[in-house]
Amino acid sequence: MEPTIKQLRYFVAVVETGSFRKAAERLGVSQPTLTTQLAALEKTMGATMLERTPQGTTVSALGRTLLPHVHSLLTQMREITNITYDAARSPSGTHRLGVPYTLGPYLLPDVIPEIHRTYPSLRIFVKEDTPQKLEQGLLDGSYDLIFTPLPLDTQNLVCEPLFSEPLQVVCPPDHALVGQNGIMPNQFIGENFLVIEERHRFFIQVQQLAEQFGFRLLRDFEGTSLDTLRQMIGTGLGLSFLPALYIRSEIVPRHDVTTLNLGFELPQREIALAWRPRSPQKHLYQQITRIIRNICRNQLSEYVQVLENKLP
């Protein structure tokens, strides 16, 4: 058995007041209750903690030795209580956020500043990985919440769709199709299309696109990232599909490659925020979902479309 926090608080109160009666009054409990708790404390410790004298109550030698440690423990308990109370009023602490390689650098610069303005005490640790590893990491507790493309591989998560993101065909600036309007799929016959590595979920979407329209994927030169795809496109190695937020972030400022004006619609990728169903911070994550959707409406509407709000 170990002493309880209540017993230690009662012990300190008697030491500081020098009286069982005064300690009981300070604590707002009856004197018999106080006496019972302190007797249980001494039984647990196997030693006398307090000595009654004609002048009142004094602390024993062992009690004096333990008193600084008891004070320290009670101070830490108060700090824990205060942190918990503050967290309930205003979210704080460090939360682990997982993001796909193909999304994080092109979305988070718009999202993180607004989250910080809304929750100044909140800290976010960000780590990039593939969607499959992000979902598994969320399940095993390595992450608190994740951004992930839909559909998820697991159904054991709360999943709130955020936005859909168009894909565009990107090519070198000197390509023959640059400047043409309403380009149709048959105009890509004979073209090589580059694709990101298979470990990315974006690979699956591009592969499905190639099968749907009969495009030829150049599997011998898979990109390790969206940046390597862009650089290979710029050398004339092939064309590729790239998502709108990446184009906004990396292509519009550089002009080292360009987008084509298509006469048909490409599928869009859908992005969601996910967390564990029993997360104690689920209300915070719902608020973060709302923040992100508002950013998409107000700042990114030219590039993404907000998905239906499923939150209560």
C-alpha positions in Angstrom: 0.0 0.0 0.0 1.0 3.6 -0.6 -0.1 6.8 1.1 -2.8 8.8 -0.7 -2.6 12.4 -1.7 -5.5 13.2 0.7 -3.5 11.7 3.6 -0.4 13.7 2.7 -2.5 16.9 2.5 -4.0 16.2 5.9 -0.5 15.5 7.3 0.9 18.8 6.0 -2.2 20.7 7.4 -1.6 19.3 10.9 2.1 20.1 10.7 1.4 23.7 9.6 -1.3 24.4 12.1 0.1 22.4 15.0 -3.4 21.1 15.8 -5.8 18.4 14.7 -8.7 20.7 15.3 -7.3 23.7 13.4 -6.2 21.4 10.5 -9.7 19.9 10.3 -11.2 23.4 10.2 -8.8 24.5 7.5 -9.6 21.4 5.4 -13.3 21.6 6.0 -13.6 18.1 7.4 -14.5 16.6 10.8 -11.8 16.0 13.3 -12.6 12.2 13.4 -12.2 12.0 9.6 -8.8 13.7 9.9 -7.7 11.4 12.7 -8.8 8.3 10.8 -6.9 9.3 7.7 -3.7 10.1 9.5 -3.9 6.9 11.5 -4.2 5.1 8.1 -1.1 7.1 6.9 1.0 6.0 9.8 -0.1 2.4 9.4 0.8 2.5 5.8 4.2 4.1 6.6 4.8 1.7 9.5 6.0 4.7 11.6 4.8 7.6 13.7 4.5 10.8 11.7 3.0 13.0 14.3 3.4 13.3 18.1 0.8 14.6 20.4 2.2 16.8 23.3 0.6 18.8 26.1 1.3 21.9 24.0 -0.4 20.5 20.8 0.8 18.3 18.0 4.4 18.2 16.6 6.0 16.4 13.7 8.2 13.4 14.4 11.8 13.0 13.3 10.7 10.9 10.4 7.9 13.3 9.6 10.5 16.2 9.4 12.6 14.1 7.0 9.7 13.4 4.7 8.1 16.8 4.9 10.1 18.5 2.0 9.3 15.5 -0.2 5.6 15.7 0.7 5.6 19.4 -0.1 7.3 18.7 -3.5 4.8 16.0 -4.3 1.8 18.1 -3.5 3.2 21.0 -5.5 3.5 18.7 -8.5 0.0 17.5 -8.1 -1.3 21.1 -8.0 0.7 21.7 -11.2 -0.9 18.6 -12.9 -4.3 19.8 -11.8 -3.7 23.3 -13.1 -2.4 22.0 -16.5 -5.5 19.8 -16.8 -7.8 22.7 -15.9 -6.0 25.1 -18.3 -6.2 22.5 -21.1 -9.9 22.2 -20.6 -10.3 25.9 -21.0 -7.7 26.5 -23.8 -6.1 23.5 -25.6 -2.4 23.1 -24.9 0.4 20.5 -24.9 2.1 18.9 -27.8 0.0 17.1 -30.4 1.6 14.7 -33.0 0.4 15.4 -36.5 1.1 13.1 -39.4 1.0 14.4 -43.0 1.6 12.7 -46.4 4.8 13.7 -48.3 2.6 14.9 -51.2 0.5 17.3 -49.1 2.2 18.6 -45.9 4.6 21.2 -47.3 1.9 22.7 -49.6 -1.0 22.9 -47.1 0.5 23.4 -43.7 2.0 26.9 -44.3 -1.6 28.1 -44.6 -3.0 26.0 -41.7 -0.4 26.2 -38.9 -0.4 30.0 -38.4 -4.2 30.1 -38.0 -4.2 27.2 -35.6 -1.5 28.9 -33.6 -3.4 32.2 -33.5 -6.5 30.3 -32.3 -4.7 28.2 -29.8 -1.5 29.9 -28.7 -0.6 27.3 -26.1 -1.0 24.4 -28.5 2.2 22.8 -29.9 2.2 20.6 -33.0 4.9 18.1 -33.8 4.7 17.4 -37.5 6.1 14.3 -39.2 5.7 13.2 -42.9 5.2 9.6 -44.0 3.2 7.6 -46.5 -0.6 7.3 -45.9 -0.4 3.6 -45.0 2.2 4.3 -42.3 0.3 7.3 -41.1 -2.9 5.4 -40.6 -1.1 2.6 -38.8 0.8 5.1 -36.6 -2.5 6.7 -35.7 -3.9 3.4 -34.6 -0.9 2.5 -32.5 -0.7 5.9 -30.9 2.4 7.3 -32.7 0.2 10.1 -34.0 -2.7 12.0 -32.4 -4.3 13.0 -35.8 -3.3 12.8 -39.4 -4.0 14.2 -42.8 -4.7 11.5 -45.3 -6.0 11.0 -48.8 -9.3 9.1 -49.1 -10.2 6.3 -49.0 -8.7 5.1 -45.8 -7.3 1.6 -45.6 -8.9 1.1 -42.1 -12.4 1.8 -40.8 -11.4 2.1 -37.2 -10.8 5.9 -37.3 -12.9 9.0 -37.2 -12.5 10.5 -40.6 -13.6 14.0 -41.5 -13.3 14.9 -45.2 -11.7 18.4 -45.7 -11.5 19.2 -49.4 -11.1 17.8 -52.8 -8.1 18.8 -54.8 -8.0 18.9 -58.7 -5.2 17.3 -60.6 -3.6 18.9 -63.6 -1.3 17.7 -66.4 2.1 19.3 -66.2 4.7 19.5 -69.0 7.9 21.3 -70.0 7.4 24.9 -71.2 8.5 24.1 -74.7 6.1 21.1 -75.2 4.0 21.2 -78.4 0.7 21.2 -76.5 1.5 24.4 -74.5 -0.9 27.2 -75.4 -3.6 24.9 -76.9 -7.1 25.0 -75.4 -9.4 22.1 -74.8 -6.8 19.4 -75.1 -8.4 15.9 -75.3 -7.1 12.5 -74.1 -6.3 11.3 -77.6 -3.8 14.1 -78.0 -1.6 12.4 -75.4 -1.1 9.3 -77.5 2.6 8.4 -77.6 3.4 10.6 -74.6 5.2 9.3 -71.5 3.7 10.0 -68.2 5.8 10.0 -65.1 4.5 8.8 -61.7 5.5 8.9 -58.1 6.8 5.8 -56.3 4.2 3.1 -55.6 4.5 3.5 -51.8 2.5 6.8 -52.1 -1.3 6.6 -52.4 -1.1 9.2 -55.1 0.5 6.5 -57.3 -2.7 4.5 -57.2 -4.7 7.4 -58.4 -2.4 8.2 -61.2 -2.3 4.6 -62.2 -6.1 4.5 -62.4 -6.0 7.6 -64.5 -3.6 6.1 -66.9 -5.8 3.0 -67.2 -8.9 5.1 -67.7 -7.5 7.3 -70.5 -5.0 4.9 -72.0 -2.0 7.0 -71.0 1.5 5.3 -70.9 3.2 5.4 -67.5 7.0 5.4 -67.5 7.5 3.1 -64.5 11.3 2.9 -65.0 11.7 6.5 -63.8 9.4 6.8 -60.8 9.8 10.0 -58.7 10.6 9.8 -55.0 8.6 13.0 -54.4 6.5 15.6 -56.2 9.6 17.8 -56.5 11.6 15.1 -58.3 8.7 14.6 -60.7 8.7 18.3 -61.5 12.4 18.3 -62.1 12.2 15.3 -64.5 9.3 17.0 -66.3 11.4 20.1 -66.7 14.1 18.1 -68.5 11.5 16.8 -71.0 11.5 13.2 -69.7 7.8 13.1 -69.7 4.5 14.6 -68.5 2.8 14.0 -65.2 -0.3 14.7 -63.1 0.3 17.0 -60.1 -2.2 18.2 -57.5 -3.4 21.8 -57.4 -1.9 22.8 -54.0 1.6 21.6 -55.2 1.2 23.6 -58.4 0.2 26.7 -56.4 3.2 26.3 -54.1 6.0 25.1 -56.3 5.1 25.7 -60.0 3.4 29.1 -60.1 6.4 30.9 -58.4 9.0 29.1 -60.6 7.6 28.6 -64.1 10.1 25.9 -64.7 7.2 23.7 -65.9 3.7 24.6 -66.9 0.2 23.2 -66.8 -2.0 22.3 -69.9 -5.5 23.5 -70.6 -7.6 20.3 -70.8 -10.9 19.8 -72.5 -11.9 17.0 -70.1 -12.1 16.7 -66.4 -9.6 14.7 -64.3 -10.6 13.0 -61.1 -9.8 14.9 -57.9 -8.1 13.6 -54.8 -9.9 13.9 -51.5 -8.1 14.8 -48.3 -9.4 14.1 -44.8 -8.4 14.7 -41.2 -8.5 11.5 -39.0 -8.1 10.6 -35.3 -9.0 7.8 -33.0 -12.6 7.4 -32.0 -11.9 7.6 -28.2 -9.4 10.4 -28.4 -9.8 12.7 -25.4 -9.1 15.6 -27.7 -11.7 14.9 -30.3 -13.5 18.2 -29.6 -10.3 20.1 -30.3 -9.7 18.1 -33.5 -13.3 18.9 -34.6 -12.5 22.6 -34.1 -9.2 22.2 -36.1 -11.3 20.6 -38.9 -13.5 23.7 -39.0 -10.5 26.0 -39.1 -9.0 24.1 -42.0 -12.3 24.1 -43.9 -12.6 27.9 -43.4 -9.1 28.4 -44.7 -10.0 26.4 -47.8 -13.1 28.5 -48.3 -11.5 31.9 -47.7 -7.9 31.4 -48.9 -7.7 28.4 -51.1 -11.0 28.3 -53.0 -9.2 28.8 -56.3 -7.4 25.5 -55.8 -9.6 23.2 -53.6 -13.2 22.6 -53.0 -14.5 22.1 -49.4 -16.2 18.8 -48.8 -19.5 18.5 -47.0 -19.3 19.3 -43.3 -20.2 16.1 -41.4 -19.4 17.5 -38.0 -22.3 18.0 -35.5 
